Amino acid sequence: GIALSYIVAGAPCVVGNLWDVTDRDIDRYCLTLMENFFGDCEDAGSSKQSPSLAKCVADARSACKLRYIVGSAPVCYGIPVVRYR
């Protein structure tokens, strides 16, 4: 599928949905995921490591109203990715 194409092309990790989901719920999910993964560090002087993308994908599921239907659709393919702050 398309996720494998991105991984073969060199992407270390791909986030994709296993099935079609409603747009408003997945928008809420995506905003929470981006805020968790790319959010500003509260303590600017620390060399604190941010959570992995897979952890952020799992944590963002709680933002969905239909957590077990829409929230369970997004999954990570590839190797664990961590953003250092």
FENTAPE-V717678 format. One record per residue. N is the residue number from 1. PHI is phi in whole degrees, 0 to 359 (NA if undefined). D_CENTER is the distance of its C-alpha to the mean C-alpha in Angstrom with 1 decimal. Layout:
N:PHI:D_CENTER
N:PHI:D_CENTER
This chain:
1:NA:19.0
2:292:17.0
3:298:14.2
4:296:17.1
5:299:18.7
6:294:15.9
7:293:15.9
8:296:19.7
9:284:19.8
10:118:18.2
11:289:14.5
12:288:13.3
13:208:10.0
14:228:8.9
15:255:6.2
16:216:8.9
17:260:10.7
18:282:13.6
19:210:15.8
20:293:16.6
21:226:15.4
22:288:17.0
23:289:16.1
24:293:16.5
25:292:14.3
26:286:11.3
27:296:12.1
28:299:12.0
29:299:8.7
30:297:7.3
31:298:9.6
32:295:8.6
33:300:5.0
34:294:7.0
35:296:9.8
36:290:8.5
37:276:7.4
38:255:10.3
39:299:12.6
40:290:16.2
41:284:17.6
42:293:20.2
43:254:22.6
44:296:23.0
45:277:25.5
46:273:23.5
47:260:21.9
48:298:19.2
49:272:16.2
50:284:12.8
51:293:10.6
52:290:8.8
53:298:5.3
54:298:6.1
55:293:7.6
56:294:5.2
57:299:3.5
58:293:7.3
59:291:8.5
60:289:7.2
61:300:9.3
62:291:12.3
63:284:12.2
64:278:13.3
65:290:17.0
66:259:17.0
67:301:14.6
68:269:16.1
69:253:16.3
70:283:13.6
71:293:11.1
72:272:11.8
73:289:11.4
74:288:7.7
75:222:7.8
76:257:7.3
77:247:10.6
78:109:12.4
79:269:12.9
80:297:11.1
81:244:10.1
82:233:11.1
83:260:12.0
84:271:15.6
85:262:16.9
